[in-house]
Every structure is written in C-alpha cells, then in structure tokens.
Amino acid sequence: MGLVSTVIFGMIAYAPPMRALVFASLDTEPQDERPPDFPFWEHVTQRRYAGPTVLYLGGGYAMTARHVGMGEIQLRDVMHKPVRDSKRSLLNENGSAADVMIFELDRNAVLPDLPILPIASEPLQPGEDVLLVGFGRGRGTVIEYDIDGQTRFGFSWSKKGEKRWGTNRVSSNSEILSQSNFMTRALSLRFDGPFAPDTTRYETHAAIGDSGGGVFVQRDGIWKLAAMMISIGGEARSPRSSTVYGDMTFAADLTYYRDEILRWTRPICSNERDDDGDDLIDFPADPGCDSASDRNEWEANPFEAKSLWLATTAALGAGWLIIYLGRRGLRSQRGTSTPNSTRPSSAD
C-alpha cells in the first residue's frame, strides 16, 4: 500500500505524483484489502491511466488536489468523464486558491448509486487517530545513507502504486502550506517507527500518487471525510523517492473548506443548511424537500407567496437581489489568509 509518502506536499521537493501508502514495518501492514466496517472504500478512486487519487463525493461530484487536476475517473469498473469547465478551486478568505478542487462528472454515463460522502464539521485534533486511503506507491527495499557522518535508514518506494489503507495520528491541525500558487490550511501526520509512543497499529505515510487521497475519522461510530492528502515533507538531504521515520504527510483540512464544498456539490435539500428559514433542514425533515436531490427547499414557490418578503423584493427589485448575491458570495469564501508558510513545499 503506497501510503508511506503518497501525498506530495511538504518540506521536501518530491516532484512525482503520489501513489500508495508506505508502512512502518511489514508487521504493521494490514492484511485486509479494505478496513473493516468502513463504508466509503469505493469513494476513493483515481485518475485514468493509473493516475493520482480522486475522491468521489457522491451526487456526481469529485474532489482531488488542484495540482492533480480533473480527468476521467473509474467508479465500479466504469470510466466517467468530467464535465468540461466544471472544475472549481476552493478559495481562501483573501481569494487565493487552496490546493483543493472539485469537478462534476458527465451524467450521460449512469453514475453508481453510492451515498453522499459525509464531511466532518469539527477539525481534527492533535492526537486523534485517522484512516488514510490512497493509490500511492508502497514500501520498497530498506535503504542506508549518511548525513553528517551519521548512518540513517529509510524505505525506497515501489515502482507502481496501488490502492491501500493505513493509519496515523494527527500531529498538528494548524499548518499553512505555501506551494507555488497555492496556500492551503492543512494538518500534519508524522511517520513514526514501530516502537515510537505515538505510532498507530497500521502506521503509514503518503507517497507519490496519494495526492487527493482521503483522511477519514470515526466519531461516535460514524466515518467521515476530514482531510485530503496533498503533500509530504522531510529532511531535504534524504534520498529521493524514499521515506524515513519522522517524515510528515500533509493533508488539506476539509473541515475548514466544508461550507464551500457543500455549496458547490450539494443540492439545496442535502446541503445541511436551513435555506428557507423554517428551522427545518434538508430532506426528509423539511416538508418543502421532495428528495435529497431536490434543489428547492421551499414548500411553495416563494414568488407566489403574498408576504412582506415579496413586497420588499418587488420594491427593491434587482438591486436587492444583487446585494443578496454579493453577501452570499462573501459567505462562500472559506479558508484563511496568512503569511507564507515557513515550510518549503513541492507539489506534483
């Protein structure tokens, strides 16, 4: 499973795209093809031609790292093309782009009946255990090298990637990654050795091809997507295409960009918001929603309602609408504006 260093951001200049996860030892590599009781295995897919990882959000939308880009993806053995010009880069409050993008899939090909992928609303906390799933390269042979006269060891990456899963623990939830044209609110995961105090049962690290891979958390028995792998970092003098203990996997904090993701990908009746102001949210709680895919949460056509709201709208006309959309546009901006990160980073 190439999760050793499949994610491509971080302090070290790893140019190639990430593939499957790298594990701390052979004993920590899971034997099961997929994690037990994990319902979203099929939501983690990849770009065509053995490309980097892509997350299927459900409802015809996909998400990956912006440096990966949109393209055809495979869902249940069927290739699905993206809708032209449908890509949307998630933005920070200052208007800069994060290394996260979503795009729509062409519905001419029947999409699989997969559930909507839930996105965590509360940020991951340091010390919290997470599940990583990606298509990055895996662990190869043990390598030995010297830095300042000291002998060190690491793991080379396999030549090809495959879909794998592993675990890690959040080191920090307040990283700001500055990668050429991107600035991303992120969290970090340290790759610990088998006997380190913070190591996990299936300790893993991202690698080439894991960009766009999912970082999931289970809270109160429910699995949710919390972050997306985008980069890795480590000692700059380490051999290329390798992983050593202490390297970091970086993942975009999707709880930070959650509102914008929902705005672009969810119909009104499943966007977890009270759009019509009746204190009832989404299908089936809101009687104005006929289904989760309904794009109208109102019980009646709002333009037919005889109310002060309609009178005010008529009086202000287009000017009111412009003001409303402007405010909505401002609310849709999620992220943070911060100084450049002190961590040099590279993206594939």
C-alpha positions in Angstrom: 0.0 0.0 0.0 1.8 3.1 -1.1 0.7 5.3 1.8 4.2 5.7 3.0 4.6 9.0 1.3 2.0 9.1 -1.3 1.0 12.7 -0.5 3.1 15.2 -2.3 3.3 18.3 -0.2 5.7 19.1 2.5 9.2 20.4 3.1 11.0 18.2 0.7 10.8 18.6 -3.1 9.1 15.5 -4.2 8.2 16.1 -7.8 6.4 13.0 -8.9 2.7 12.4 -8.2 1.9 10.3 -5.1 0.8 6.7 -5.3 0.2 4.2 -2.5 1.0 4.3 1.2 4.3 3.3 2.9 4.2 1.3 6.2 6.5 1.5 9.2 7.2 -2.3 9.0 5.9 -5.4 7.5 4.2 -6.2 10.7 2.2 -3.0 10.6 0.9 -3.5 7.0 -2.8 -4.5 7.1 -3.7 -7.9 5.6 -7.3 -7.0 4.8 -7.8 -5.4 1.4 -10.1 -2.8 2.9 -10.6 -1.5 6.5 -13.3 -3.4 8.5 -16.7 -1.7 8.8 -15.5 1.2 6.5 -18.4 2.1 4.2 -16.7 4.5 1.8 -14.0 2.4 0.2 -15.5 2.8 -3.3 -15.5 6.6 -2.9 -11.7 6.6 -3.1 -10.7 6.2 -6.8 -8.0 7.5 -9.2 -7.5 9.4 -12.4 -7.4 7.2 -15.5 -4.2 5.6 -16.6 -3.0 4.8 -13.1 -3.2 8.4 -12.1 -3.2 10.0 -8.6 -6.1 9.7 -6.2 -9.5 11.2 -6.6 -12.4 11.3 -4.0 -15.9 10.7 -5.2 -18.2 12.9 -3.1 -21.4 11.4 -4.4 -24.2 13.1 -6.4 -22.0 13.3 -9.5 -19.1 15.4 -7.9 -15.4 14.5 -7.4 -12.6 16.2 -5.5 -8.8 16.0 -5.7 -5.7 18.1 -5.2 -5.6 21.1 -7.6 -2.1 20.1 -8.7 -3.6 16.8 -9.8 -6.3 18.3 -11.9 -9.6 16.9 -13.1 -9.9 14.0 -15.5 -11.7 10.7 -16.2 -12.2 8.6 -13.1 -13.3 5.0 -12.6 -16.3 4.0 -10.4 -17.3 0.4 -10.2 -15.3 -0.5 -13.4 -16.9 2.3 -15.4 -14.9 5.3 -16.7 -16.6 8.6 -16.1 -15.6 11.8 -17.9 -15.6 15.2 -16.2 -17.9 17.9 -17.4 -15.9 20.5 -19.3 -15.2 23.7 -17.5 -16.8 22.3 -14.3 -13.7 22.5 -12.1 -13.9 24.8 -9.1 -10.8 25.7 -7.0 -11.6 26.2 -3.3 -10.6 29.7 -2.2 -9.2 31.2 1.0 -10.8 34.3 2.5 -8.3 36.5 0.7 -9.2 35.0 -2.7 -6.1 32.9 -3.1 -6.5 29.3 -4.2 -6.1 26.3 -2.0 -4.7 23.0 -3.4 -8.2 21.6 -3.4 -10.6 21.4 -6.4 -13.9 19.8 -7.2 -15.4 18.9 -10.5 -18.6 17.5 -11.9 -18.9 14.2 -13.7 -20.8 13.7 -17.0 -24.2 12.2 -16.3 -24.6 10.7 -19.7 -22.9 7.6 -18.2 -25.1 6.3 -15.4 -23.4 7.1 -12.1 -23.1 4.4 -9.4 -25.6 4.5 -6.5 -23.1 5.5 -3.9 -24.1 7.5 -0.9 -23.1 11.1 -0.3 -19.7 11.2 1.4 -20.1 13.0 4.7 -17.6 15.7 5.6 -16.6 16.3 9.2 -17.7 19.6 10.6 -15.3 19.7 13.5 -11.5 19.9 12.9 -9.3 17.0 13.7 -7.4 17.4 17.0 -3.7 16.6 17.7 -3.5 13.0 18.9 -6.7 11.9 17.0 -6.4 8.7 15.1 -7.2 8.8 11.4 -7.5 6.4 8.4 -5.7 7.1 5.2 -6.7 5.7 1.8 -4.9 6.4 -1.5 -3.4 5.0 -4.7 0.2 5.9 -3.9 3.4 3.9 -4.1 4.2 1.4 -1.4 7.2 0.4 0.7 10.2 -1.0 -1.3 13.6 -2.1 0.0 15.4 -0.7 3.1 18.0 1.9 2.1 21.0 3.1 4.1 22.6 6.6 3.7 24.8 9.0 5.6 24.1 12.6 6.8 26.8 14.5 8.6 28.7 11.2 9.3 25.6 9.5 10.8 24.2 6.4 9.2 20.4 6.6 8.6 17.8 4.2 7.2 14.7 4.6 5.2 12.5 2.9 2.7 12.5 3.2 -1.1 9.2 3.5 -2.9 7.8 0.7 -5.1 7.8 1.3 -8.8 4.0 1.2 -9.1 1.2 2.3 -6.9 -2.0 0.5 -5.7 -4.9 1.2 -3.5 -4.0 0.8 0.1 -5.1 1.9 3.5 -3.3 2.6 6.8 -3.5 4.7 9.9 -1.7 7.6 11.6 -2.3 10.2 14.3 -2.7 13.9 13.9 0.5 15.8 14.9 -0.8 19.4 14.2 -4.0 20.8 12.9 -2.7 24.4 12.2 -0.4 24.1 9.3 -0.4 26.6 6.5 1.1 25.2 3.3 2.5 27.6 0.7 3.1 25.7 -2.6 3.9 27.9 -5.5 0.5 29.2 -6.5 -1.4 27.5 -3.6 -1.9 28.3 0.0 -3.8 25.6 2.0 -5.0 25.2 5.5 -3.7 21.8 6.5 -2.9 19.3 9.2 0.2 17.1 9.5 0.8 13.5 10.3 4.2 12.2 11.5 5.5 8.9 10.3 6.6 7.1 13.4 8.7 3.9 13.9 7.2 0.7 15.3 8.2 1.5 18.9 7.5 5.2 19.0 5.0 6.4 21.6 2.6 7.9 19.0 2.8 5.1 16.4 -0.5 3.5 15.3 -1.4 -0.1 14.6 -1.1 0.3 10.8 1.3 3.3 10.8 1.6 4.7 7.3 2.9 7.7 5.3 1.8 9.1 1.9 3.9 8.8 -1.3 3.7 9.6 -5.0 0.2 9.1 -6.2 -1.6 9.6 -2.8 -2.3 13.3 -3.6 -6.1 13.6 -3.5 -6.4 10.6 -1.1 -8.8 10.6 1.8 -8.1 11.1 5.5 -11.1 9.8 7.4 -12.1 9.9 11.1 -14.5 7.8 13.0 -16.5 9.7 15.6 -19.4 8.2 17.6 -19.2 5.2 15.3 -19.7 7.2 12.1 -17.0 7.6 9.5 -16.5 11.0 7.9 -14.0 12.6 5.5 -11.9 15.1 7.4 -8.9 15.9 5.2 -7.3 15.2 1.8 -3.7 14.3 1.3 -1.8 16.8 -0.8 2.0 16.8 0.1 4.8 15.3 2.1 7.8 16.7 3.9 11.1 15.6 5.4 14.8 16.0 5.6 15.9 17.6 2.3 19.1 15.5 2.2 17.3 12.2 2.3 17.4 10.1 -0.9 14.7 11.0 -3.4 11.7 8.6 -3.8 12.0 7.3 -0.3 10.5 7.7 3.2 12.2 7.8 6.6 10.8 7.9 10.1 9.9 11.4 11.1 8.7 12.4 7.6 5.4 14.3 7.5 2.2 13.8 5.5 0.2 17.0 5.0 -3.5 17.0 4.3 -5.8 19.8 3.4 -8.2 20.5 6.3 -11.6 19.9 4.7 -13.5 21.0 7.8 -12.1 24.4 7.0 -13.4 24.4 3.5 -16.5 22.5 4.2 -19.1 25.2 3.6 -17.7 25.9 0.2 -17.6 22.2 -0.7 -21.2 21.8 0.2 -22.2 24.9 -1.7 -20.7 23.6 -4.9 -21.7 19.9 -4.6 -24.9 19.5 -2.7 -28.5 20.3 -3.8 -30.4 22.6 -1.5 -32.2 19.7 0.1 -29.0 18.0 1.2 -26.6 20.9 1.9 -27.1 20.8 5.7 -28.5 24.4 5.8 -31.8 25.9 6.5 -32.2 27.7 3.2 -35.9 28.7 3.6 -35.7 29.8 7.2 -38.3 27.4 8.7 -35.9 25.9 11.2 -36.0 22.6 9.4 -33.0 21.3 7.5 -32.9 19.2 4.4 -34.8 16.1 3.3 -36.7 14.4 5.0 -37.0 16.9 7.9 -38.1 19.8 5.7 -41.5 19.2 4.1 -40.5 21.5 1.3 -38.0 18.9 0.1 -39.3 16.1 -2.1 -36.0 14.3 -2.0 -32.3 14.7 -1.1 -31.7 15.8 -4.7 -34.4 18.5 -4.7 -33.0 21.9 -5.4 -35.9 23.8 -3.8 -36.4 23.7 0.0 -39.5 26.0 0.0 -42.9 24.4 0.4 -44.4 26.8 -2.2 -42.9 28.9 -4.9 -41.5 31.9 -3.0 -42.5 34.3 -5.8 -46.2 33.2 -5.3 -46.2 33.9 -1.6 -48.1 37.1 -0.5 -45.8 38.4 2.2 -43.8 41.3 3.3 -40.7 39.5 1.9 -42.3 39.5 -1.6 -43.3 43.1 -1.2 -39.8 44.1 -0.2 -38.3 42.2 -3.0 -40.6 43.8 -5.5 -39.8 47.3 -4.2 -36.1 46.9 -4.3 -36.1 44.8 -7.5 -32.8 43.7 -8.9 -30.9 45.9 -6.6 -31.9 43.8 -3.6 -31.0 40.6 -5.5 -27.6 41.9 -6.3 -26.9 42.8 -2.7 -28.1 39.4 -1.6 -25.9 37.5 -4.0 -22.9 39.7 -3.1 -23.3 38.8 0.6 -23.8 35.1 -0.3 -20.6 35.3 -2.4 -18.7 36.6 0.6 -20.0 33.9 2.8 -19.0 31.2 0.3 -15.3 32.1 0.7 -13.7 29.7 3.2 -10.2 29.4 4.3 -7.7 31.8 5.9 -5.3 34.5 4.8 -2.0 34.0 6.5 1.7 34.8 5.9 3.7 32.4 3.8 4.4 29.1 5.4 7.9 28.6 6.7 7.8 25.1 5.3 9.2 24.8 1.7 6.9 22.6 -0.3 6.5 21.0 -3.6 3.5 19.6 -5.4 3.1 17.1 -8.1 
